[in-house]
Amino acid sequence: MKSEKKFITKYLDTIIELSEETGMSKKEVRTMLDITLSYQNPKFINFDEIKTEIKIFLTINIFSLICKL
């Protein structure tokens, strides 16, 4: 039970932090995070690593769009 509360707390904190850092809505960030978490084992989730990977993914996509202009 305690680990479940800890997971939910980290999950919600990650959504808020990514939303503030990227300027995306919380709903959009939640969707990205849910997709990312669906491919991982819940016992081995590292939210800091996931947050970094999502920011890198967004940066690469934005850079790619800029280069296409």
Buried (B, 14 or more C-beta within 10 A) or exposed (E): EEEEEEBEEBBEEBBEBBBEEBEBEEEBBBEBBEEBBEEEEEEEBEBEEBBEEBEEEBEEEEEEEEEEE
